[in-house]
Amino acid sequence: MTRALQVTLFFVAFKATLATLVNRTIDDTIGDLRTGKGVSYSPAGAWTGPGQCPACWIQPDATLAHNGTFMETSYLPGTELAERVPEVSLSLEFRGTAIYVFFTYANDIGRSGATTRTECDIVLDNGSPVNIQREPDMSITELSYQQLFWHRTGLEDKDHTLVIHGRGPRRSYINFDYALYTTTLLF
């Protein structure tokens, strides 16, 4: 083996070891500052952020949310609205080996008939939907902020698409705050 080949192989091997795992955030409003990719909401008019729904029964405190922002909606099957909007969803893209999704949860807000439970179908990379349900804690009146709603680890280090759907027969309050993903940083 020539000296030039040995030096080349050394630097190739050395470079391969200069990698580390890092966590990156996808904010509900700002998106991913590293990639510039945002979060898509559908239908757009069904989602609101801080201060955009003064008549809503649930009024999250934006100062307790990540970056002071959130996007929320209520999925209400069996209503006239649901006939026009049969489902709500959000989607985001990331490249990495793990994903963690954080929501704000409503609990006992003191209003009879208020939709405070959270139920969503999670679809990763067009796979089978995973139904996640969270019942409100009726022993507390405060909202629960920056709560881990769903996560998946051990993913192949490649591009992924995550879609979160509000659909089905039950009413649901959905408040997306942010997602955190783990990716490989090469030096």
N, C-alpha and C positions, 0 to 999 in steps of 0.2 A: 504494500500500500504506500502510495507516495505521501510525502509530507503535506502537500497541499490538500489531498483528500482527507488526511487525518484531521487537519485543522478545520476543514469544512464540516466534517462529521461532528467534531467537538462542538462547534457553534450551533449546529442544527439541534443536537441533543441538549445543549445548554439552553437554547431558546425555548425548547419544548417544556422545560421545567420552570420557566418564568411565567407562570399563570397563577391566578388566585381567584377565588369566588368572591363576588361582591353582590350586595343587595341594592336594587334600584327601585324607585317608587314611580308608580303611575297614578297621578292625582286625578280625582274625578273631573276637575275643571282644567287644570294646567296640562295634564297628560304626562308623558315621559319626557323630561327635559333633555335626556341624553340622546334619544332617537327622534324626538319631535313628533312622535305619534300620540294622538289623542284618544279619548274614549268616545265611541259612537253611541248615541241614545236613539231609541226608536219606540214609538214615534216621537219626534222632537218636541212637540207641544205638550206631551204628557209628563215630561220631567221638569222639575223646578229646582232652583238653588236657593240659597239663603235670602230671605226677604221677598221672594217672588210669589208667595202664596199667603197673603195676610188672612184669608178666610179659612185656611186649613186648620183642622183641629190639633194636629201635631206641629209644634213649633220648635224645631231643634235650635240649640244655641250654637251658632257657627263658630264661636270662639273655642268651643270644646272639640271641634272637628279638626282633622289634619289639614293644615294650611288654611284653616278658617273657611273651608268650602265643603259642600256635599251636593249630591244630586239625588232627589227623592221623587217617588211616585207612589200612587196607590193603585193596585190592580183590583178592579171591582167587577167580577163576573156577575151576571144576572141583572146588570143595570143597563140603562140606555147607552151609557158611555161605552160599556163593554161590547155592545153590538157594533159600534164604530171602530173600537180599538180592542180587538180580540186578544191581544197580548202586548206586553211591554218588554223591552230588552235593552241590554247594554252590551257592547263588545269592545274588546281590547286585544292588542297584539303585543307579544314580547318574545325575546329569545333567551332561553335559560333552562335551568334544571329543576326549578321549583317556583310555585306561585302561591301567594297568600292574599286573600280578599277580605277587606275590612268594611263592615257596615256600622251604622248607628241603629240601635234597636229602640223601639217604643215599648213602654211597659204600661202600667195603669195610668192613663192620662186623665181619669176622672170624667170621661164622657161615655155614656152608655151608647153602644152601637159603633164606637170608633174601631176602625181596623188597625190593630196594633201587632198582629202576628206577622211573621215574615216567612214566606215560602217561595223558593225559586228552583228552577231547573238549571243546572250547570252543565254546559256542553263544552268540552275541551277538544279542539282539533276535529270537529264534526263527529265525535264519538257518541256513545249512548248517553242520554241525559241522566244526571244524578240529581235526585230531588232532595233538597235540604230544607228543613223546617225548623223554625225557632218560635216557640210560644212565648208570649210576654210574661214577665215576672210581675204578677199582680200584687206582690207585697211591697213594691217600690213605685214611686210616682215619677222619679227622674228617668230620663232617657239614658241609655248605656252607649257611650261613645267609643269609637275606634276598637270595635269588637271583631275578633277573628270569626268570620262567617264560614269560610271554606278554604281548604288548602290542598295542594298536591305536591309531593316531592318525588324525587327519583325519575324525573322526566329526562328524555333525551335532550342534549344541548343543541337545540335547533329552534327555528321560528315556530311559535304556537299562536293559536287564536282561541280566546276564551269568550263564550257568550253566556250571559246570565238572563234567563227568561222569567218573567212573571206571567203565568198562564195556568189554565186548569180550572177546576170548579170552586176553589176557595179564595176568599179575599186575602190580600197581602199588602203590607206596607213595606216598601223597598227603599232603603236609604244607603246608597253607595258612597263610601268615603274615599277609599284608595285601595290600590293593590301594591304588593311588594313582590318582586321576583328576584331570583338568584341567577346570576349569569357568570360566565367565565371572563375574566379580564386578562388579556395577554399583554405581556410587556415586550 
